[in-house]
């Protein structure tokens, strides 16, 4: 199976300073977190979520690449993943 992103929901985790979203490999949910440092121009929850929404296609491409390496229970995307 391949990774897909049919669910467009995302949420901000203030304590971890990350945005949570999910992909799916068939019937299996694959959790992802994006560190807010990926969005250097955003300074608030609303800004982080807006930046995530604006960059969703690129974020999903990075998430798919990270998932292709396999073997994790959760995937944390950092600024280094976007270089």
N, C-alpha and C positions, 0 to 999 in steps of 0.2 A: 504494500500500500504506500501511498505518498501522503505527505503532510498537506492538510488543507486548513483554511481559516473561515469556516462558515459563520461563526459567531463573532460579531463585531464588538462585543462588549469588552470593556477594559476598566480597570479601577486603579486608583492611586493608593499605595500603602505608605502613609506618612512616616511610620516608624522605621521602615527600611529605605525610604526615599526611592521607591521603585514603582513602576507601572506593571500591573499584572494583566496578562491576556493568555488565551489558550488557542492551541491548534489541535487538530485531530488527525490521527493516523488510523483510518477506519473507524472503529467504535471506541478507540482509546484516546482519552484526553491527554494532551501534552502541555504542561504548564510552562509558561515563559515569564520572565521578569526583565524589565528594561530599566537600568539605572538612570535616574534623572539627569546625570551628568552628560548623557547623550544629547540632551536638549539645552545647550549652554545659554540660550537667549530667554528661556522660560524661568520664571522666578516664583511661581505659585502652583497650586494644584490645578487650577483652571488652565494655566499656561502649559503645564506639562501634558495635560490631556489633549489640549488643542494641538500642541506640537506632535504628539503621538498620532493624532488623527491625520494631520497634514502629511506626516511621513509614513503612514501605515504601509504602503506598498514596499518601500525600502526596508522597513522594519521586518516585514514578513519574509522578504528575500533573505535577510540576514538570519532570521530565525530558522528558515528552511535549511540554510547552509550549516548552521550550528547543529541542527537536528540530524543532518546527514552524517555527522561524526559519530552519533549514537552513544548509547550507554549511560545516559543520565536520567535521573528521576525528575529533575527540574532544570531548566536552561536559563541562565542569567546572562543577559546581553549587556556588555559594557561598551564604552566609547571605542575601545580597541577593536571590537568586532565590526565596527563601521568604517574602518580605514581600508 
